Amino acid sequence: MMQPPLLIVLLAAGMGVRMRSRRAKVLHHLAGRSLLGHALARAQAAAASQIAVVVAPGMEAVRAEVLAHAPTALMFEQATQAGTADAVLAARGALERHRGDVLVLFADTPLIEAPTLDKLLGALGQGANIAVLGFVADDPTGYGRLILDASGRVVEIREHKEASAAERAETLCNAGAMAFRVPSLAGLLARIRNDNAAQEYYLTDAVALANSEGLIALPVLCSPQEAMGINTREQLAMAEAIFQARARAKAMREGVTLIAPDTVWFSYDTAIGRDVTIEPNVFFGPGVVIAEGAEIGANSHIVGARIGEGARVGPFARLRPGADVGANVHVGNFVELKNASLEAGAKANHLAYIGDARVGAGANIGAGAIFCNYDGFNKHFTDVGKGAFIGSNAALVAPVRIGDGAYVASGSVVSRNVEPDALAIARAAQEQRPGWAAKFRALMHSRKKKP
């Protein structure tokens, strides 16, 4: 049976005052991606035929983030903060054109998982006109309560401040997300009143109103973690901890060895092959892909990098965006890579900076080697050929090419191309003065004895 078209209305107009930030709340990051980015990815994964995002006036940065993640999304403005029903009605243009199901999500609840949304939408196919996401809370204070009848249907959602003492004792709480299969959602929401303590138009009041009109509302349960909303930086840190615990468990289930799991930090998109070993205190930013059998040493910081099969990186390595580490490459302690490829079997075992470069297969980069890629205005490229040997403390001043099999002597400053299999020496000739050190020491001692 074909599913009806799905419109997802994503509410992102909250100012996030409690974050105490100049940035909108939904632009704060969780695991390397904004809360809004997480919400949009979730909406796209639900195969929405259209996404409508509701923002507040002046949220230009939020609008730009929407377009960066979902260029075809529609955007609507909630002129005043008059409640969640009013926010959904701000997307009236999309609601009235749409013929199908509607899913309302909140951009500040980034931990809801795809199977949960599938269950929420699935309830519509089982006879519900409204499906309400709920969870059982250890401490329900502050949450709206789902009020069920004897058959298990949701007859009302009571906001905490409006609830009676008996209702506040209930622990089945509203998680926010709701799915609708009603003849006219815009018409239903337009009948909601604001005669409550906050004088707001509550989306949750749609349930009681729908029941009065003979429609059916059913609950769908999720975990308390999934229901967690982000309103403060403390909650953001808690959500990060939850995300990381999920990511670590998933990595280990899929064949990754984490020596000290709690010390490894993943991004939302970290991709790791089987039999990869990750030592303690490793941080992965966005855009990292690691092939099978690689080893990541302790205290490494890796962002926007690809690491090939059997490669060894770290300890104390820094891989910046554009780093491409080939199969069986060694990148050792205190080596930094940026926009540089190291081809199969190449080595840079310690204390080197390699930026804007290609290092050919089997080449060796000695300790203290520096690729001088920036002249104060522009970046320039260095090409090191297959099997080349760059001696310790050498400086390669880009743009420059080191041919296949060439040697660069230790301590050299190379600013011109080096032919294949040649030796480049660019340093002053060594001078030796016999007896100089002894005479110098004697002179210094004699000066110290004088008053």
C-alpha positions in Angstrom: 0.0 0.0 0.0 1.4 3.4 -1.0 2.0 5.9 1.8 0.4 9.3 1.3 2.7 12.2 0.6 4.3 13.5 3.7 4.8 17.2 4.7 7.2 17.8 7.6 6.8 21.1 9.4 9.9 21.8 11.4 9.6 24.4 14.1 12.8 26.5 14.5 11.6 29.9 15.6 12.6 29.6 19.3 15.1 32.3 20.3 16.8 30.1 23.0 17.2 32.8 25.6 18.4 30.3 28.2 21.4 29.5 26.0 22.7 33.0 26.7 24.1 33.3 23.2 24.0 35.7 20.3 23.4 32.6 18.1 20.0 31.1 17.6 19.6 28.0 19.7 19.2 25.7 16.7 22.6 26.8 15.3 24.5 25.4 18.3 26.3 22.2 17.4 26.0 18.6 18.5 28.6 16.2 17.2 29.8 18.5 14.6 26.5 19.5 13.1 23.9 22.2 14.1 20.8 21.1 15.9 18.9 22.4 12.9 21.1 20.3 10.6 20.3 17.2 12.6 16.6 17.9 12.4 16.7 18.5 8.7 18.6 15.3 8.1 16.0 13.4 10.1 13.3 15.0 8.0 15.0 14.1 4.8 15.5 10.5 6.0 11.7 10.2 6.6 11.3 10.7 2.8 9.2 13.9 3.1 7.8 15.1 -0.1 8.1 18.6 1.3 9.8 20.2 4.3 8.5 23.5 5.7 10.7 25.3 8.3 9.2 27.9 10.6 11.6 30.7 11.7 11.3 33.9 13.6 11.9 37.4 12.2 15.5 38.3 11.7 16.8 34.8 11.7 18.9 35.2 8.6 21.6 32.8 9.8 18.9 30.1 10.5 17.5 30.6 7.0 21.1 30.2 5.5 21.5 27.0 7.5 18.3 25.6 6.2 19.3 26.3 2.6 22.7 24.7 3.2 21.1 21.4 4.4 17.8 21.4 2.5 17.9 23.7 -0.5 14.3 22.8 -1.6 12.8 23.4 1.9 10.1 26.1 2.2 10.5 28.7 4.9 7.8 30.6 6.8 8.0 33.3 9.4 6.2 33.3 12.7 5.7 37.0 13.3 5.2 36.7 17.1 5.9 33.9 19.6 2.3 33.0 20.3 2.6 29.2 20.9 3.3 26.0 19.0 -0.1 25.9 17.2 0.5 29.4 16.0 4.0 28.4 14.8 2.6 25.5 12.7 -0.1 27.8 11.3 2.7 30.1 10.1 3.2 27.4 7.5 -0.5 27.7 6.4 0.5 28.1 2.8 2.2 24.7 2.8 -0.5 23.0 4.9 -3.3 24.2 2.6 -1.6 23.0 -0.6 -0.7 19.6 0.8 -2.8 16.5 0.4 -1.4 13.8 2.7 0.1 13.3 6.1 1.8 16.0 8.2 4.6 15.4 10.7 5.4 18.2 13.1 9.0 18.2 14.5 11.0 20.5 16.7 14.5 21.6 15.7 15.7 21.5 19.3 15.1 17.7 19.9 18.0 16.2 17.9 18.1 12.7 19.4 14.9 11.2 18.0 15.8 8.2 15.9 14.5 7.2 12.5 12.7 4.0 13.7 10.7 6.1 16.2 9.5 8.4 13.5 8.6 5.4 11.4 6.5 4.1 14.3 4.9 7.5 14.7 3.9 7.7 11.0 2.9 4.0 11.1 0.3 4.7 13.7 -1.5 6.8 11.1 -1.7 3.7 8.9 -3.3 1.8 11.8 -6.3 4.0 12.1 -5.0 7.1 14.0 -5.9 10.5 12.8 -3.2 11.9 15.2 -0.2 10.1 16.5 1.4 11.6 19.6 5.0 10.9 20.6 5.3 10.3 24.3 7.7 8.9 26.9 7.6 7.8 30.5 9.6 10.2 32.7 11.2 9.5 36.1 10.5 13.1 36.9 7.6 14.5 34.8 7.8 18.1 36.2 7.4 20.6 33.5 6.2 18.2 30.8 2.8 18.0 29.3 0.9 14.8 30.3 -0.8 12.4 27.9 -4.2 11.7 29.2 -5.5 8.3 28.0 -8.9 6.7 28.1 -9.6 3.1 29.0 -9.0 2.0 25.5 -5.5 3.6 25.4 -6.4 6.5 23.1 -5.0 10.0 23.9 -8.0 12.1 24.8 -6.1 15.2 25.8 -2.6 16.6 26.4 -2.5 18.7 29.5 0.3 21.2 29.9 2.0 21.0 33.3 1.0 24.4 34.5 -2.7 23.6 33.5 -2.7 20.1 35.1 -4.5 19.1 38.2 -2.6 17.4 41.1 -3.8 14.0 39.9 -2.7 14.7 36.4 0.7 15.9 37.5 1.2 12.5 39.2 1.0 10.9 35.8 4.4 10.0 34.2 3.4 9.5 30.6 4.6 12.8 29.0 4.5 14.6 25.7 7.7 14.4 23.6 6.6 17.1 21.2 6.5 15.4 17.8 3.0 14.7 16.3 1.8 13.2 13.1 -1.6 14.1 11.5 -3.9 12.5 9.0 -6.9 14.8 9.1 -9.0 16.4 6.4 -7.7 19.9 7.1 -4.9 20.4 9.7 -4.9 24.2 9.1 -8.6 24.3 9.8 -8.2 22.2 13.0 -5.4 24.4 14.3 -7.3 27.6 13.5 -10.0 26.5 16.0 -7.5 26.2 18.9 -8.0 28.9 21.5 -5.5 30.6 23.8 -7.6 30.7 27.0 -4.8 29.3 29.2 -2.4 30.6 31.8 0.2 31.5 29.2 -2.3 32.9 26.7 -0.7 30.8 23.9 -2.1 28.6 21.2 -0.9 25.1 22.1 -0.4 22.5 19.4 -1.2 19.9 22.1 -4.8 21.3 22.3 -5.4 19.8 18.8 -5.8 16.4 20.5 -8.8 17.3 22.6 -10.3 19.3 19.8 -9.9 16.3 17.4 -11.5 14.0 19.9 -14.5 16.3 20.2 -14.9 15.9 16.4 -14.7 12.1 16.5 -11.1 11.8 15.4 -8.7 9.2 17.0 -5.4 10.1 18.7 -3.0 7.3 19.6 0.2 7.4 21.6 3.6 6.2 20.3 6.3 5.7 22.9 10.0 6.6 22.7 12.9 6.7 25.2 13.4 9.7 27.5 16.7 10.3 25.8 15.0 10.7 22.4 12.5 13.1 23.9 15.2 15.4 25.3 14.9 19.0 24.2 17.8 21.4 24.2 17.2 24.7 26.0 20.4 25.3 27.9 24.1 24.6 27.4 23.9 22.0 30.2 21.3 20.1 28.2 23.4 20.5 25.1 26.3 18.8 26.9 24.0 16.1 28.1 22.8 15.5 24.5 26.4 15.3 23.3 27.1 12.6 25.9 24.1 10.6 24.8 25.1 11.0 21.1 28.7 9.9 21.8 27.6 6.9 23.8 25.4 5.8 20.9 28.2 6.3 18.4 30.8 4.4 20.5 28.5 1.5 21.0 27.6 1.4 17.3 31.3 1.5 16.3 32.2 -1.4 18.5 29.2 -3.4 17.3 30.4 -2.9 13.8 34.0 -4.2 14.4 36.0 -1.2 15.7 38.2 -1.6 18.7 38.1 1.4 21.2 40.8 1.0 23.8 39.1 3.6 26.1 35.6 4.2 24.6 34.7 7.2 26.8 37.7 9.2 25.6 36.9 8.9 21.9 34.7 11.6 20.3 32.9 11.0 17.0 31.2 13.4 14.6 27.8 12.8 13.2 29.2 11.4 10.0 32.4 9.5 11.1 32.7 6.4 8.9 35.0 3.6 10.1 35.8 0.2 8.6 36.2 -3.1 10.4 39.3 -3.9 12.5 40.2 -0.3 13.0 41.9 0.3 16.4 41.5 3.7 18.1 43.6 4.5 21.1 42.5 6.9 23.9 41.8 10.6 23.6 41.1 10.8 19.9 38.8 13.5 18.4 37.0 13.1 15.1 35.5 16.2 13.5 33.2 16.1 10.5 34.2 14.4 7.2 36.4 11.6 8.5 36.5 8.2 6.6 38.8 5.4 7.9 39.4 2.2 6.0 39.7 -1.3 7.4 42.7 -2.2 9.6 43.9 1.3 10.2 45.3 2.3 13.6 44.7 5.7 15.2 47.2 6.5 18.0 46.3 8.3 21.2 45.7 12.0 21.4 45.1 12.6 17.7 42.8 15.2 16.3 41.3 14.4 12.9 38.9 16.5 10.8 37.9 16.2 7.1 40.4 13.4 6.4 40.5 10.0 4.6 42.7 7.3 6.1 43.5 4.3 4.0 43.6 0.6 4.7 46.3 -0.5 7.2 47.5 3.1 7.7 48.9 4.2 11.1 48.2 7.7 12.4 49.5 9.1 15.6 50.0 9.3 18.5 49.6 13.1 18.7 48.9 13.5 15.0 46.8 16.3 13.6 44.9 15.8 10.3 43.1 18.8 8.9 40.6 19.1 6.1 41.9 17.6 2.8 44.3 15.2 4.4 44.3 11.9 2.4 46.4 9.2 3.9 46.9 6.2 1.6 47.1 2.5 2.4 49.9 1.5 4.8 51.0 5.1 5.3 52.6 6.0 8.6 51.9 9.5 10.1 53.6 9.7 13.4 53.7 11.9 16.5 53.4 15.7 16.1 52.9 15.5 12.3 50.3 17.9 10.9 48.7 17.4 7.5 46.5 19.9 5.7 45.1 19.5 2.1 47.8 16.9 1.4 47.8 13.4 0.1 50.3 10.7 1.2 50.3 7.8 -1.3 50.7 4.2 -0.4 53.5 3.3 1.9 54.8 6.9 2.4 56.1 7.8 5.9 56.2 11.0 8.0 57.0 9.5 11.4 57.6 12.6 13.5 57.6 16.4 13.8 56.6 17.5 10.3 54.2 19.9 8.7 52.9 18.8 5.3 50.4 21.3 3.7 49.1 21.7 0.1 51.1 18.8 -1.2 51.3 15.3 -2.7 53.8 12.8 -1.3 54.4 9.9 -3.6 54.2 6.3 -2.8 57.0 5.1 -0.5 58.5 8.5 0.1 60.0 9.4 3.4 59.5 12.7 5.2 62.2 13.2 7.9 61.8 14.7 11.4 61.4 18.5 11.4 60.6 18.8 7.7 58.4 21.7 6.8 56.4 22.3 3.6 56.4 26.1 3.3 53.1 26.5 1.5 52.1 30.1 2.4 53.8 33.3 1.3 51.6 35.6 3.3 49.1 36.0 0.5 48.6 32.7 -1.4 48.9 29.0 -0.8 51.3 27.0 -3.1 51.7 23.3 -3.9 54.6 21.0 -3.2 55.0 17.7 -5.2 57.2 15.0 -3.7 57.8 12.1 -6.1 57.6 8.4 -5.5 60.4 7.0 -3.3 61.9 10.4 -2.6 63.7 11.0 0.7 63.3 14.3 2.5 66.0 14.7 5.2 65.4 15.9 8.7 64.9 19.6 9.2 64.5 20.3 5.5 62.3 23.2 4.3 60.5 22.8 0.9 59.5 26.3 -0.3 56.5 25.9 -2.5 55.8 25.9 -5.4 58.4 23.2 -5.8 58.7 19.6 -7.2 60.9 16.9 -5.9 61.4 14.2 -8.5 61.0 10.4 -8.0 63.8 8.9 -6.0 65.4 12.2 -5.2 67.2 13.0 -1.9 67.0 16.3 -0.1 69.9 16.6 2.4 69.0 17.3 6.0 68.8 21.0 6.9 68.4 22.1 3.3 66.1 24.9 2.2 64.9 23.9 -1.2 63.2 26.5 -3.4 63.9 25.1 -6.9 62.8 21.8 -8.5 64.9 18.7 -7.9 65.4 16.2 -10.7 64.5 12.5 -10.2 67.3 10.5 -8.4 69.3 13.7 -7.7 70.7 14.9 -4.4 69.8 18.4 -3.4 72.0 20.2 -0.9 71.0 23.7 0.0 73.0 24.7 3.1 76.2 26.4 3.9 79.4 24.4 3.7 80.6 23.2 7.2 83.7 25.0 8.5 85.9 23.6 11.3 88.4 25.6 13.4 90.7 23.3 15.4 91.1 24.3 19.1 88.5 27.1 19.0 86.3 25.6 21.7 89.1 25.3 24.2 90.3 28.9 23.6 86.7 30.1 24.0 86.2 28.4 27.3 89.5 29.7 28.7 88.5 33.3 27.6 85.1 33.0 29.3 86.6 31.7 32.6 89.2 34.5 32.7 86.4 37.1 32.3 84.4 35.6 35.2 87.4 35.9 37.6 87.7 39.6 37.1 85.7 41.8 39.7 
